[in-house]
């Protein structure tokens, strides 16, 4: 479980780094475009149709040599953008090849989107990793300093809020009661990917390490599950070798 959580946190951070690299590439591409292209104003002088009810604008503008150029803007037509006849738009064009003309719109959009997404992924990975680290240290503290209760095993249920291996995780429920006049406290184990019911048949109680000053901090000792699973693997290995 810890290893899975660690890999998840690492994958979030790495995904965020990929987005940031793409954002830097987008920024570099925009910087190159700003040096290669000349910016000016143009006017939409014609709207030409395309298949699937799409259109593209034909832009008229004056290049640096005062020559009037009429070209259609490349890659600028989509359902998110539309142009009206006579509309004045800002454009950039290749000085050497004025036919290479683009309307200036959302020039920093992708860089901003990729940057924000990358930061969000990295932040999520760091927060998740921090929670895993805190949980691991809390468990260590409880084992060394916590009080030990004997919780009575109530059974195994699936927690629909936690998914492991594409199914709701299994948790072991235990309860503890100080005396007959006290209320019952309910505890649940860490989420498990496999149903541990068979391994619990001979278990009536489980140790519960708890911080009495903060009862929400506890850990149900289910380390016996790993031991029994390791024993089963060893027995199966011996049978195969024999």
C-alpha positions as CSV (number, residue, x, y, z in Angstrom):
1,X,0.0,0.0,0.0
2,X,2.8,2.4,0.9
3,X,4.7,1.5,-2.3
4,X,1.6,2.1,-4.4
5,X,1.0,5.5,-2.7
6,X,4.6,6.4,-3.2
7,X,4.5,5.5,-6.9
8,X,1.2,7.5,-7.3
9,X,2.8,10.6,-5.8
10,X,5.9,10.1,-8.0
11,X,3.8,9.7,-11.1
12,X,1.9,12.9,-10.4
13,X,5.2,14.8,-10.0
14,X,6.7,13.4,-13.2
15,X,3.5,14.1,-15.1
16,X,3.6,17.7,-13.8
17,X,7.2,18.0,-14.9
18,X,6.2,16.8,-18.4
19,X,3.6,19.6,-18.6
20,X,6.1,22.2,-17.5
21,X,8.6,21.0,-20.1
22,X,5.9,21.4,-22.8
23,X,5.1,24.8,-21.4
24,X,8.7,25.9,-21.8
25,X,8.7,24.5,-25.3
26,X,5.6,26.5,-26.0
27,X,7.2,29.6,-24.6
28,X,10.4,29.1,-26.7
29,X,8.2,28.6,-29.8
30,X,6.4,31.8,-29.1
31,X,9.7,33.7,-28.6
32,X,11.0,32.4,-32.0
33,X,7.8,33.4,-33.6
34,X,8.0,36.9,-32.2
35,X,11.5,37.3,-33.7
36,X,10.7,35.7,-37.0
37,X,7.3,37.3,-37.7
38,X,6.3,40.9,-38.1
39,X,3.1,42.1,-36.3
40,X,0.6,44.4,-37.9
41,X,-3.1,45.0,-38.3
42,X,-5.2,43.5,-41.0
43,X,-8.8,43.5,-42.1
44,X,-11.2,40.6,-42.8
45,X,-12.1,41.2,-46.4
46,X,-13.8,37.9,-47.2
47,X,-15.2,34.8,-45.4
48,X,-14.7,31.6,-47.4
49,X,-16.5,28.4,-46.6
50,X,-14.9,25.1,-45.7
51,X,-16.4,21.6,-45.4
52,X,-18.5,20.7,-42.3
53,X,-20.0,24.2,-42.1
54,X,-16.7,25.8,-41.2
55,X,-15.2,29.0,-42.7
56,X,-11.9,30.8,-42.8
57,X,-11.2,34.5,-43.0
58,X,-9.2,36.1,-45.9
59,X,-7.0,38.9,-44.4
60,X,-5.9,42.0,-46.3
61,X,-2.9,44.0,-44.9
62,X,0.1,46.0,-46.0
63,X,3.5,44.4,-45.6
64,X,6.7,46.3,-44.7
65,X,7.3,47.2,-48.4
66,X,3.8,48.8,-48.5
67,X,2.6,46.0,-50.8
68,X,-0.9,44.9,-50.1
69,X,-1.3,41.3,-49.3
70,X,-4.4,39.2,-49.2
71,X,-4.1,35.7,-47.7
72,X,-6.2,33.5,-45.6
73,X,-5.1,33.0,-41.9
74,X,-3.8,29.5,-41.2
75,X,-5.1,27.3,-38.5
76,X,-7.4,29.9,-37.1
77,X,-10.9,28.6,-37.8
78,X,-12.6,26.5,-35.1
79,X,-15.9,26.4,-33.3
80,X,-14.3,28.6,-30.6
81,X,-13.4,31.5,-33.0
82,X,-15.4,33.3,-35.6
83,X,-14.8,36.4,-37.7
84,X,-17.0,39.1,-39.3
85,X,-16.5,40.8,-42.6
86,X,-14.6,44.1,-42.1
87,X,-13.3,43.1,-38.7
88,X,-9.9,44.5,-37.8
89,X,-7.5,41.9,-36.4
90,X,-3.9,41.8,-35.2
91,X,-1.8,39.4,-37.3
92,X,1.8,38.3,-37.6
93,X,3.3,37.2,-40.9
94,X,6.6,35.9,-42.2
95,X,8.5,38.9,-43.7
96,X,10.1,36.6,-46.4
97,X,6.9,34.7,-47.1
98,X,3.8,36.9,-46.3
99,X,1.5,34.0,-47.2
100,X,2.5,32.6,-43.9
101,X,0.0,34.7,-41.9
102,X,-1.6,34.0,-38.5
103,X,-4.1,35.9,-36.5
104,X,-2.8,36.8,-33.0
105,X,-5.2,35.1,-30.6
106,X,-4.6,33.1,-27.5
107,X,-0.9,33.4,-28.1
108,X,0.0,32.6,-24.5
109,X,-3.0,30.3,-23.8
110,X,-1.2,26.9,-24.2
111,X,1.8,28.0,-22.2
112,X,-0.4,29.2,-19.4
113,X,-2.6,26.1,-19.5
114,X,0.4,23.8,-19.5
115,X,2.1,25.7,-16.7
116,X,-1.0,25.7,-14.5
117,X,-1.6,22.0,-15.2
118,X,2.0,21.1,-14.5
119,X,2.0,23.0,-11.2
120,X,-1.2,21.4,-10.2
121,X,0.1,17.9,-10.8
122,X,3.4,18.6,-9.0
123,X,1.5,20.2,-6.1
124,X,-0.8,17.2,-5.9
125,X,2.1,14.8,-6.0
126,X,3.9,16.7,-3.2
127,X,0.8,16.9,-1.0
128,X,0.0,13.2,-1.6
129,X,3.6,12.2,-0.8
130,X,3.5,14.4,2.3
131,X,0.4,12.6,3.5
132,X,2.0,9.2,2.9
133,X,5.1,10.4,4.9
134,X,3.0,11.7,7.7
135,X,1.0,8.5,7.9
136,X,4.1,6.4,7.9
137,X,5.6,8.5,10.7
138,X,2.3,8.4,12.6
139,X,2.3,4.7,12.5
140,X,5.9,4.6,13.8
141,X,5.1,7.0,16.6
142,X,2.0,4.9,17.6
143,X,4.1,1.7,17.7
144,X,6.6,3.3,19.9
145,X,4.5,5.6,22.1
146,X,0.8,4.7,21.6
147,X,-1.4,2.7,24.0
148,X,-2.5,-0.8,23.0
149,X,-6.1,-1.9,23.0
150,X,-7.5,-5.3,22.1
151,X,-10.1,-4.6,19.5
152,X,-12.8,-7.3,18.9
153,X,-13.0,-8.2,15.3
154,X,-16.4,-7.6,13.8
155,X,-15.8,-8.6,10.2
156,X,-14.7,-7.4,6.8
157,X,-16.5,-4.9,4.6
158,X,-15.7,-3.0,1.4
159,X,-15.2,0.7,1.5
160,X,-16.7,2.2,-1.7
161,X,-14.8,5.5,-1.1
162,X,-11.4,3.7,-1.7
163,X,-10.6,1.8,-4.9
164,X,-7.7,-0.7,-5.1
165,X,-7.2,-2.9,-8.2
166,X,-10.4,-1.5,-9.8
167,X,-12.6,-2.6,-6.9
168,X,-13.7,-1.1,-3.5
169,X,-11.0,-1.8,-0.9
170,X,-11.5,-4.2,2.0
171,X,-11.2,-3.0,5.6
172,X,-11.4,-4.9,8.8
173,X,-13.7,-3.5,11.4
174,X,-12.9,-3.8,15.1
175,X,-14.7,-2.4,18.2
176,X,-13.5,-1.7,21.7
177,X,-15.3,-0.9,24.9
178,X,-13.7,0.2,28.1
179,X,-16.5,-1.1,30.4
180,X,-20.2,-1.9,30.3
181,X,-21.1,1.8,30.9
182,X,-18.8,3.1,28.2
183,X,-19.7,3.7,24.6
184,X,-18.4,1.4,21.9
185,X,-15.5,2.7,19.8
186,X,-15.3,1.5,16.2
187,X,-11.9,1.2,14.4
188,X,-11.1,0.1,10.8
189,X,-7.9,-1.1,9.4
190,X,-5.9,0.2,6.4
191,X,-7.5,-0.5,3.1
192,X,-6.7,-3.9,1.6
193,X,-6.8,-5.0,-2.1
194,X,-7.7,-8.7,-1.2
195,X,-10.5,-10.0,1.1
196,X,-8.7,-11.1,4.3
197,X,-11.8,-13.0,5.7
198,X,-10.2,-16.5,5.4
199,X,-7.1,-15.3,7.3
200,X,-9.2,-13.8,10.1
201,X,-11.1,-17.1,10.9
202,X,-8.9,-17.8,14.0
203,X,-8.6,-14.1,15.0
204,X,-11.0,-12.8,17.6
205,X,-9.1,-9.7,18.5
206,X,-6.5,-7.4,16.9
207,X,-4.1,-5.0,18.6
208,X,-5.0,-1.4,18.1
209,X,-2.3,1.2,18.8
210,X,-3.9,4.5,19.7
211,X,-3.0,8.0,20.9
212,X,-5.3,8.5,23.9
213,X,-4.8,12.2,23.7
214,X,-6.1,12.2,20.1
215,X,-8.2,9.0,19.6
216,X,-8.6,9.7,15.9
217,X,-4.9,8.7,15.5
218,X,-4.8,5.0,15.7
219,X,-3.5,2.0,13.7
220,X,-5.0,-1.5,13.6
221,X,-2.2,-4.1,13.6
222,X,-2.7,-6.3,10.6
223,X,0.9,-7.2,10.1
224,X,-0.1,-10.9,10.7
225,X,-1.7,-10.9,7.2
226,X,1.6,-10.3,5.5
227,X,3.2,-13.1,7.6
228,X,0.5,-15.6,6.8
229,X,0.6,-14.7,3.1
230,X,4.4,-15.1,3.1
231,X,4.0,-18.5,4.7
232,X,1.5,-19.6,2.1
233,X,3.9,-18.5,-0.7
234,X,6.7,-20.5,0.9
235,X,4.5,-23.6,1.2
236,X,3.4,-23.3,-2.4
237,X,7.1,-22.9,-3.5
238,X,8.1,-26.0,-1.5
239,X,5.3,-28.0,-3.2
240,X,6.4,-26.9,-6.6
241,X,10.1,-27.7,-6.0
242,X,9.2,-31.2,-4.5
